[in-house]
């Protein structure tokens, strides 16, 4: 019996000790060495093809290289950095009303059927008769209504890194940003797929041009912990049958 309670108590103690480690201290930043951006910046991709260059090619002002005066400086390779502009100002209001009603009645009598009803009536107790037939009535009414009102506004800019270039030219980007103010850490995560032609000359791209965009803006710290219910309350809400 002791072993049955030892494991749940150990798990609860382990979960409860995690916030206690940050008591009196600001939340720590996520290590950048474990991110995909860090791996993309430090791992140089293989070129699609090798082209011979002369020693004087980079000295010309009119060359098309990325580092030249008139070259295209937009992100196009793994490890390049571009700016993602997030300006979300969405509002939606939906209202639905549904009313449905139905009524019906039926009456069926079998007074004569080869004398069978009369034969059966002799053996029925209480004066019951088959000839009276069957009479049913039904009535159903349904009324439903629902409404949705949503208003979202978010304006952010975050530098993202090209972590992979697919064979069709589409690039997968990831961006992470952490800002710590006092004991609260705000995190911004952006990931998705972009086309090179959608990147502006300022090396920027808006969020609505990112396919499969995943944007997360949240945080952790003292304020975030207070806004969340306790672990016991969350578990009780899950397992409570009523």
C-alpha positions in Angstrom: 0.0 0.0 0.0 2.9 2.3 0.8 4.4 1.8 -2.7 1.1 2.8 -4.3 1.2 6.3 -2.8 5.0 6.7 -3.0 5.1 7.1 -6.8 2.3 9.8 -7.1 3.9 11.7 -4.2 7.3 11.6 -5.9 5.9 12.9 -9.2 4.0 15.7 -7.5 7.1 16.7 -5.6 9.1 16.8 -8.8 6.6 18.9 -10.6 6.2 21.3 -7.6 9.9 21.8 -7.3 10.3 23.1 -10.8 8.9 26.7 -10.0 10.6 26.7 -6.6 14.0 26.7 -8.4 13.2 30.2 -9.7 12.1 31.7 -6.4 14.0 35.0 -6.0 15.6 34.8 -9.4 14.6 35.9 -12.9 13.7 33.1 -15.4 16.7 32.0 -17.4 17.0 32.4 -21.1 16.8 29.4 -23.4 20.2 28.4 -24.6 20.8 29.5 -28.2 23.1 26.5 -28.9 20.1 24.1 -28.8 18.0 26.0 -31.4 17.7 25.2 -35.1 18.9 28.7 -36.0 22.2 28.1 -34.3 22.7 24.9 -36.3 21.8 26.6 -39.6 24.2 29.5 -38.9 27.2 27.3 -38.1 26.6 24.5 -40.7 27.4 25.7 -44.2 25.3 24.1 -46.9 26.8 22.6 -50.0 26.4 24.7 -53.1 24.0 23.6 -55.8 26.7 23.8 -58.4 30.3 24.9 -58.5 31.2 27.8 -60.8 34.7 28.9 -61.6 35.4 32.5 -60.6 38.2 34.8 -61.4 40.1 36.7 -58.8 38.8 40.0 -60.2 35.1 39.1 -60.2 34.5 40.4 -56.7 36.3 43.7 -57.4 33.8 44.9 -60.0 31.1 47.4 -58.8 28.6 45.9 -61.3 28.8 42.3 -60.3 25.6 40.5 -59.2 27.1 39.0 -56.0 25.2 39.4 -52.8 27.9 41.5 -51.2 28.4 43.8 -54.2 27.2 47.4 -54.3 24.2 46.6 -56.5 23.8 43.0 -55.6 20.6 41.4 -54.2 21.0 41.4 -50.4 17.8 39.5 -49.7 17.9 36.2 -47.8 18.3 33.3 -50.2 20.5 30.7 -48.6 20.7 28.7 -45.4 22.0 30.8 -42.6 20.8 34.1 -44.1 18.7 36.4 -41.9 15.6 38.3 -42.8 13.0 40.3 -40.8 9.5 39.1 -40.3 6.9 41.9 -39.8 3.9 40.8 -37.8 0.9 43.2 -37.9 -2.2 41.4 -37.0 -5.4 43.4 -36.6 -8.2 40.9 -37.1 -11.8 41.1 -35.9 -14.6 38.7 -36.4 -18.2 38.6 -35.3 -20.5 35.7 -36.1 -24.1 35.2 -34.9 -26.3 32.2 -35.7 -29.9 31.4 -34.8 -31.6 28.2 -35.6 -35.3 27.2 -35.0 -36.7 23.8 -35.9 -40.1 22.4 -35.2 -41.9 19.2 -36.2 -45.2 17.6 -35.2 -47.0 14.5 -36.5 -49.8 12.1 -35.7 -50.9 8.7 -37.0 -54.0 6.5 -36.5 -54.3 2.9 -37.7 -57.2 0.5 -37.1 -57.6 -3.1 -38.1 -61.3 -4.0 -37.6 -61.5 -7.0 -39.9 -58.6 -9.2 -41.0 -59.9 -12.7 -41.7 -61.5 -12.8 -38.3 -58.2 -12.8 -36.5 -58.8 -9.6 -34.5 -62.0 -11.0 -33.1 -60.3 -14.3 -32.2 -57.5 -12.5 -30.4 -59.9 -10.2 -28.5 -61.5 -13.2 -26.7 -58.2 -13.9 -25.0 -57.2 -10.3 -24.1 -57.9 -9.2 -20.5 -59.7 -6.0 -19.4 -61.7 -5.6 -22.6 -58.7 -4.9 -24.8 -59.2 -5.1 -28.5 -56.9 -5.4 -31.4 -59.4 -3.7 -33.7 -58.9 -0.4 -31.9 -55.6 -0.2 -33.8 -52.7 2.1 -33.0 -52.7 5.8 -32.4 -49.5 7.9 -32.0 -48.7 11.6 -31.6 -45.3 13.2 -31.7 -44.1 16.8 -31.3 -40.5 18.1 -31.2 -39.1 21.6 -31.0 -35.4 22.7 -31.2 -34.1 26.2 -30.8 -30.4 27.1 -30.9 -28.3 30.2 -30.9 -24.6 31.1 -30.9 -22.4 34.0 -31.3 -18.6 34.6 -31.6 -16.8 37.9 -31.2 -13.1 38.2 -31.5 -10.7 41.1 -31.7 -6.9 40.6 -32.0 -4.2 43.1 -32.5 -0.5 42.4 -32.5 2.4 44.4 -34.0 5.9 42.8 -33.8 9.1 42.5 -35.8 11.5 39.6 -35.4 14.7 38.6 -37.2 14.5 35.1 -38.5 17.0 32.7 -40.0 16.8 30.5 -43.1 17.3 27.1 -41.6 16.6 25.1 -44.8 16.2 25.6 -48.5 14.0 23.0 -50.2 14.7 21.7 -53.7 11.9 23.8 -55.2 13.4 27.0 -53.9 11.1 27.5 -50.9 12.9 28.4 -47.7 12.0 27.3 -44.1 12.6 30.0 -41.6 12.6 30.1 -37.8 12.9 33.1 -35.5 13.1 33.3 -31.7 13.3 36.3 -29.5 13.4 36.5 -25.7 13.0 39.7 -23.7 13.4 39.7 -20.0 11.9 42.6 -17.9 12.5 42.3 -14.2 11.3 38.7 -13.4 9.1 38.2 -16.5 10.5 36.6 -19.7 8.6 37.3 -22.9 9.1 34.8 -25.8 8.3 35.3 -29.5 8.5 32.3 -31.9 8.0 32.4 -35.6 8.3 29.5 -38.1 7.0 28.8 -41.6 7.9 28.6 -45.3 8.6 31.6 -47.6 9.3 32.2 -51.2 12.3 34.2 -52.3 10.2 36.5 -54.5 8.0 37.5 -51.6 10.9 39.0 -49.7 11.0 42.8 -50.2 14.1 44.8 -51.2 14.5 45.7 -47.5 14.9 42.0 -46.8 11.5 41.9 -45.0 8.5 39.7 -45.3 5.0 40.1 -43.8 3.4 37.3 -41.9 0.6 36.8 -44.4 3.1 35.6 -47.0 4.4 32.8 -44.8 3.0 29.4 -45.5 2.3 27.2 -42.6 3.0 30.1 -40.3 3.3 29.4 -36.6 3.4 32.5 -34.4 3.7 32.2 -30.6 3.8 35.2 -28.2 3.9 34.3 -24.6 6.1 34.2 -21.6 7.1 32.7 -18.3 7.8 34.2 -14.9 6.1 35.4 -11.8 3.1 37.0 -13.5 2.5 34.1 -15.8 2.6 31.6 -12.9 0.0 33.6 -11.0 -2.3 33.7 -13.9 -2.3 29.9 -14.1 -4.3 27.6 -11.8 -2.4 25.4 -9.4 -1.5 21.9 -10.5 -3.9 20.3 -8.1 -6.8 22.4 -9.4 -6.0 21.5 -13.0 -5.8 17.8 -12.1 -9.1 18.0 -10.2 -10.8 19.7 -13.2 -9.7 16.9 -15.5 -10.6 13.9 -13.3 -13.8 15.4 -11.7 -16.8 13.6 -13.2 -19.2 16.5 -12.3 
